Structures are given as C-alpha cells and as structure tokens.
C-alpha cells in the first residue's frame, strides 16, 4: 500500500475532516486493512479508479492479483456511478 499511494493520500483518499487552516490540515483515509482484505476509500469515483489501478500495478510487481469476481465497489450518495475497471478491462460489480 505504501508503494501504491506514495505520498498521494490527500489526492486519492477519503476526507475525514476538511482542512481548517495551515495548522490543521485535512485528515484523509485511503485504506482499511483486514486479515486478507483491503478496503480502498476515495472521495470521488475518478480517484477510486486511480487508487485501484495504482494498487493493482504494485500488486502485480510482487506476484499478487486482484480477484475481479470478489471485488466490489460501493458508491455512496452518487446516482448512476460509472463502473470501476481492473487494468485488463474487467468491470467490477
């Protein structure tokens, strides 16, 4: 995850608290890690696609792959969201 995000948390992540001033920057969360699962979080669909692509690219470097059959997107407060895709073009549910 560190390689996939590489300092782009504010660009790709989900905003928990907006920025209040220079002294109090925004608080961003990009992922929740479980035993053998990862939940990726973003503010926008385009950011989610960039995050998914970046994670998938870094996974392939070490021999892992995303299982598109088990991977799901959960958009909240978005009407007719565009689907997320893996790097090989598989559309996620």
KAMO-V673375 format. One record per backbone hydrogen bond with DSSP energy under -0.5 kcal/mol. NH is the residue of the N-H (numbers start at 1). CO is the residue of the C=O. If there is no record, write none. Layout:
nh/co
NH/CO
NH/CO
This chain:
nh/co
5/1
6/2
8/5
12/8
13/9
14/29
16/14
16/27
17/27
20/24
21/24
25/23
27/17
28/26
29/14
32/39
34/37
39/32
40/38
41/30
43/13
48/44
49/45
50/46
51/47
52/48
53/49
54/50
55/51
56/52
57/53
58/54
59/55
60/56
61/57
62/58
62/59
63/60
64/59
68/66
70/67
71/67
81/78
86/90
89/86
92/84
93/71
